[in-house]
C-alpha cells in the first residue's frame, strides 16, 4: 500500500513467563504462557507475544523512535522496499540504504521483518512494463539480498480489481496473463500466469538458498466473506481460489485491513469466518496494513473506534493460524490517511499519545486466544524447483487441486466407516448469520463423487458457498462436489463451506456417494 493517498483513494522484548512454551513465528521465537495467570502485559509486543502472534508497524527510517522497539515486534518498510525505490530496469537492486537501516533496526530490537513488495502494478518504478524474466531477476535479488533477516515477503500485491468484481487487474503486470484456452481462469497448465510464475520463482530461490523466508500474497477489501448489504465478497473468493490452487508455493496471506465506509471495506461480522477458511488451507493469515477510519465510528476516535479495533483483533485471536497484525503507521498525523484518524496514537515526531484504540487493543491481546495457538504451519514438502532465472514455461503445470486442501487420514484404530459417504457440519454463528463447514468422508471404499443434502430452518438462506456446487438457497438445499474434490479415497475426507443469513442450528447433513 502506498503512503500517498492518491495511490488508493478512500475505497469507494519478550519477557520470559512461568511455565512458558516457545512459539516459532517467522523464524523468531516468542513465548507463550502455559502456567498460572500472570499480570497483564503493558506493551503491545509483549501482550501479542504471549498470545502467540506478532504485533507490528509500518515505518520509514525517519520514524524509528524508541516507541517502535518498545511497542512492536514486527516491522514493515512502508515504502523503502518497493520496486520504485530499490529496483533497476534489469531487476538489479539499487538504493537499498534505507531498507538496510530498517532491517538493521528490526534485528537490533528483536523484531520480525516483512518485505514489501515485489510484484505490484503501482510504484513499480523502473520495473514498469517489465517481462516475467526481469521480474524473476528482481525477485531473486530481493530475496537473497536480505535472506533470512526477512521472515515474510509480499511476493504479489493487490492483484485483484476494485469494486468487488472478482476479476484480476488488467494493468501491468497482470497483462502478462495469457489464458490459452479462453476459459477465464488462468489456472490451466498451458496458461501463463504472472501470479503463479512469480511465486514459483520465489519458491525456487527460497529452496536453493535454504531460506526460511515465507512467501505471501497481499490484497485489500478481501477481509470479510461478504461486503455491505450481505453480497458475497467476490474479491475475497478470487483470492481464495488463487491461494487454494497455488498452495504449494504460497505460505501466507495478507488481508490489508484498511477499513473504511466504502461498501467493500467495512468491518463485517464474518471477518473471523473468512480468516478461518484461508487458515484451513494451511497458510498463515496476517492483517498487514491495519487502520480503521473514524467514519466507521461516526468520527468518534474514542470508545467507538476502540470497539472497532477490538472486533478486528479478536477475529484474529480466535483463529490459531492468524499469526500477525500490523498497523500501517504509528500515529494519525503521520498516516497516509491522516484525515481519517485511523491509528493507535496521536502526536508525532516521536512524541506520541495513546488513544482509546491502543488501550482496547492491548486489553484484547492480554485476554489471549479462545483457542490454543499453534505453531505456524509447516510449508508443504514440494519437490525442489529446478533452478532458472527465466519465466516458467507455459507447460509447467500449476498446483492442481486434485486433492482436498485438508485430508486427514483415519487412524488405524478408528472404526471403519461403512461404504458410501457420511457428512458432518460445524457452525460459526453470529446474530443474523452463520458459516457452515461440512466435512464429507468416504466410507470403506473410494468414491468418485458426492452430494450432501440438508434442510435449513425457516428464515435461513444460503448466500455464498465454496468448494461445492449449490442447488437451492432455502429449505431443502443440496451441495455437490466440484471437479477437483469429488474423488475421495476410502476413509479420507474433504470439506466445503457455505454462508447464510438467519440461523442454521440443528441442521443434519446426509451424504450420497457416486
N, C-alpha and C positions, 0 to 999 in steps of 0.2 A: 504494500500500500504506500502511496506517495505521501510525503509530508506537505505537498502542495494541494490545497483544497480543490484547485481546478482539475486535478487529475481524476478525482471522483467527487462529483457534486453530490450533495446530500441526496441519497438514493431514494430518489424519485426516480562462625556461621553456625552452623548447625550444632546445637548443644546435645551432648550425649544424655540419654534418658535412662532411668532404671529399667532393667529387663527389656532392653531395646532390641529391635530386629532391624537388619540392614535392608534397604530397598535400593535397587540399582535403577537409576533413571538417566538414560542417555550417556552412560559411561561414568556418571558421578554417583557416589554413594550418599544416600540420605538416610536418616534414622527415623524409624517408626516405633513408637512406644507400644509395648505389648503388656506392660505391667500395670500397677495401680494408677488411678487418676493422678495427674500432676497439675501444677499450676499452669494457667493459660499462658501461651507464648505472647510476647509483646511486640514481635515484628512479623510482617507478612511472610518472610522467607522461613523463619523458624516454625511458624504455625503450619505453613504449607508442607514443609519437610516432614513434620510429624504426621500429617495427613497422607503422606505418600505421593506428593506431586511437587512440581516447581511452580513458583510464582515469579513472573518475570516482567521486564520493562523494555521498551524500545528507546534507544538513546543515541546521541551523537557524541563525538569526543568533547565538545564544548559543554556537555551537560553531565559530566561524570563527577557530580558532587558526592559527598560522603553518604548521602541517603541511598544512592544506588546500591552500594555494597551492604548497607545496613538492612534495607527492606526487601531486596530482591535477590533470588538465587538463580536467575536466568537473564540473559541479555541478548537482545536482537538489535543489530545495527539498523537504524531507521532508514538511512539512505546510502551508507558507505560501502555496501557490498552489492549494490545494484549494478547491472551492466553499464549504465550510463556513467558510473564512476570508475569502474575498475577494468572494463573490457576494451580491447582494441578491435579493429575491424577484422583481424585474423583470428580472434579468440584468445589472444595472449592477454596477460594481466598488466595493468598499469595503475599508478596512483593508489597503491594499497596501504599507504601510511596510516590513514585514518582508521581503516579496518583493523590494521595491526594494533593500533592503540586500544581499540575496543576489545579485541581478543585478549590482549595482554592484561587489561584492567579486569576482565572477567576471570582470567586464570588466577590473578593475584588475590581475587576476592572469592574464590571457590564457587564460581558461577558457571552454569551451562550456557553455551553459545548456540544460537540459531542463525545459520547463514541465510541471508535474504537479499536477492533471489537470483536464480539462474536464467530461466526461460520465461519471458514476460513480454506482452505486446507493448507495454508502456515503459518509459525510462530505459529504453534499450540502448540508447547512445549509438556508438559505432557498430553495434551488432544489428541495428535495424535492417531488416531485409536479408539477413544472412541465411545461408543454406544450412541443412542439417549437419553437414560435416564441420562447419565453423562453430555451430552451437555445441557439437560434441567436443571440439577442441577446448572451448571455454569451460564446459562442464568439467573436463578432466583437469584443467589447470586450476580451477577454483577449488575442487576437492583436494587436490594434492598440495596446494599452497598452504593450507592450514591443517590438513589431516585430521587427526582425532581431537584437535583442540576445538573443533566444531562438532557438537553432538548431533545436530539436526540441520539439514539443508532443505530449503524450499526449492525443489528442482523445477517445478512448473507452478506458475502463479496466475490466478484469475483467467482460467482457460474458457470460462463459460459466459454466455451473453447475459446482459442485464434484462430486467423486465420479465423474469420467470418464464422464458421461452423454453428452457431445457436444451437449447442448442449451443454448440461450440461457437466461439467468436470467429468472425471472418477476417479480422485484422491479422497481419503478420504477428507471430509465426504460425498461426493456425491455418494460414493459406497454404502451408506446406502439406496439409492433409490431402490425401488422394484416395477417394472412395472408389476402388477399382470396379466393383460390380454395381455401384449406384444404389445400394440399399440404405445408405444414410447412417450406418452405424460406426464406420471406421474400425471395426473390431475384427474384420476378416483377415486371414493370413496374407492375402495379396495386397491389402491396403497399406498405404504409407500413413503413419500417424505420428505427428511431432511429439505428442504426449508419451506414447509408448516408446518411441525411439530415443527420446531424451532420458527416460528412466532406464532403459536398457544400457545406455552408455554410462550413466551414473553408477548403475549396479556393477558394470564391468570394472570401473575404476576402484570402487569400494573393495571388490573381491581381489583384484590384482595387487592392491596395496595393503591388504589385511586391515582395512579400516573398520572401526565400529560405528562410524557416522550413519545415521538413519536418514532415509530419503522420503521427503514429504511432498504432497500436493496441497495447495493452499487456495482458498477462494472465499468470497463474501456472499451474503444473502443465501447461505446454504444451511443456516443454523437449525431451523425447525422443519418438521415434516410437512407443515402447512405454512401458508402466508396469511395475511389478514383476510378475513372472510371465510376461512376454512378451506380455501383452494389448495390443492396439492402443490408442494414446493417442487416444481419440475427441475429447477436448477440443482437442488439437493439430490433428487433422484438421478439426474445425469451424472453428478459427481460420484454417487454410489455405484453406478454401473461401471464407471471408469476404474474405480478402486477394486471392485469385485473382479473385473476382467483382467486387470494387470496386477493383481495382488502380489505375485511373486517378486515384483520389482518395487512395490510401494510399501513403506514401513509405517507411515504416519500421515494423518490428515489434519489440516489446519482449517478450523472454522474461524474466519477473521473476527466476526462478532462486533462489527461496527453497528451497534443497534441504534436505530432512529425511527422516526414516524413514517418513513416510507412503507407502503404496504408489504413490501418484501423483506423489510429489515427490522420488523418488530421482535420483541421477546415473546415467543409463542409458548403455550403451555406444553407443547410436545418437543421442546428443545432436548430434554433428557432422553426421550424415546429415540430421537434422531441420533444423538451421540451414541446411544446403546447399539443401534443397528450397525453403525460403522465399526464400533468396537467388536461386535460379534463377527466381523470379518477377520479379526485378529490383528488389526492395526492399532497403534496408539492414536488417540484423538487429543488435539490441543485447541484451546481457544487462544488464537495467536495475536490478535490486534484489538483487544477489547477497549471500547469506550462506549458510554451509554448517554445518548443525547438527553439533555434536560427536558426536551419536548415530551418525552415518554413519561415524565412525572409532572406535567403542567408547569414547567420552568422551576420546579422545586429541586434544588440541589442539596436539600436536607434529607429528611426521612423518606420522601418519595423516591429520590434517586437511590438512596441506601437500600430500600426494599428491592428495587430492580437489580442491584448488584447481588443481593442475597440470592435471588432466584437463579441468576446465571451461575454463580459459584456453586450453589447447591446442586444444580443439574450436573455439573462436572463431578463433584464429590460423590454423587450417587452412582457413578459408573466407574468400575475399577480401572479400566484402560484409558480413562480420561486422565492423563498424567501431567498436564501443564496448562497454566493460564498466564497470559502475558497482556499487560495493559500497554496501549500504544502511546506512551509518554508518561511523564511524571505528573505534570500539573496542567490545569486548564489553559493557562496563559501560554504555555509552550506547545500546545497541541496543534496538529494540522487542522483540527476542527475547533479552534479556541472558542468561537462564539457559541458553541453547543455545550460547553462546560461539562464534558463527559468523563473526566478522570478523577483520581482519588485525592488530589492535592490542589490547593490554590497557591498563589505566590509564584516565585520564580527566581532564577539566578542563584539557586542553592538555598534560598530562604523559603521553605515550603511549610504550609499549614495543612494538617489533616482535615479532610471533610468527613461528614457523617458516613459517606460511602466507604471510606477507609475503615472506620470502626466496624461497619457492618461486615465487610469482607474479612477482617481479622477475626471477628467473632464467629463467622460461619466456618472459617478454616479451623479454628480452635475446637469447634464441635466435631470435626472429623467426618469420616465417611460413615454411611449407613451400611456399607458392605465392607468386607475385608479387602483392602487394596492388594493387588498382586503385582509382581514384578512385570514390567512391560514385556509383551510377548516376544518370544524369540523369532527373529526373521526366519521364515520357512527355508529349509535347506533346498537350494536350487543348484543345478549343475553349473560349474564355472562358465561364465560367459566368455566366448572367445575374444581375445584382445583385438581391438580395432579402433581406429580414430575416425573411421568413415561411417556414414549412415548405415544402419542395419538394412540389408536388402529387403525389398518388399516380400520376399518369400519366407523371411523369418517369421514363424508363427507367433502370435501373441499368446499370453497365458489363456488357454481355453478353459472356460468354467465347466469342464465335463464332470468335475466332482463338486459336490456342495461345499461352500465355504467352511462349514463346521460338520465334521463327520466322525463323531465319537464312536469308537468301537465298543461292542458289547463285551463285558468281561466274561471269560470262560465259565465263571461260576454263576453268571446270571441265568435265570430261567430262559429257555429257548422260546421266543415268541412263535405264535402259530404262523402258518403260511398266510400270504396276503400282506396286509399292512395295518398299522394302527396309527392313531394321531392323538397328540396331547397338546394342550394350549396353556400358555401363561399370559397374564394380563398386566399391563401397566396402565392404570386408570387415573383420571383426574375429573374434576367437575365438568360434565358436559362432553367428555370424550375418552378415548382409550386407544391403546395399541395392543394388538394380539399377536403373539409369536407362536406359530404352530409347528410342532416337530412331527414329521412323518417318518415312521420306522418300518423298514421291511421286515417281514416275518422270517420263517425258516428257509425261504427260497428267495433268490433275487427277483426284483420286479422291473419292468420296463416303463411303467408309468403309474400315476396315482391321481386320485381325485378325492378331495375332502369336502364333505358337506356338513353344515351346521345351521341351526336356526337361531337368528338373533331375536332378542326380546323386542317387544313393541316399542317403537320410537327410536330404535337403534338403526343406523345406516352405515354402510361401508363407503368411505370417501377416497381411499387410496390403498393400493396393495403392491407388493413386490415379491419377486421370485415365484410368481404364480400367474395364472390367467383366471380372472374372477368372472363369475356369472351371477348376476343379481346383486342388488345393493341393500335389500331389507328382507326380513322374514327368512325363508329358506334360501340360503346362498351356497355357492359351490366354488371351490378353488381347485384348479388342475395344474399339473406340472407344466413348466415351460421346457424349451429344447434341451437345456443343459442340466436339469436336475430330476428328470423322470426316472432314469436308471439308477437303482439303489441296490447294492449288494445285500445279501442276507444278513440281517441283524444290524445293518447300518442305517443312518438317518440323514435327512436333510431338513431344512427349515424354510418356511416362508412367513410373511407377515402381512397384516393389514391394519389400517387405521380406520376408526369410525367415530361417529358422534353418538351421544347417548351413553348407554351402559351395556356391557356385554357379560355382566355377572351371570354365572351359571351355564354358559354355553358348553355344549358337549359335542366335540367333533367326531365324525365317523369317517373311516378311510376305505376306499375301494381301490384295489390294485389291478393293473392290466399287464 
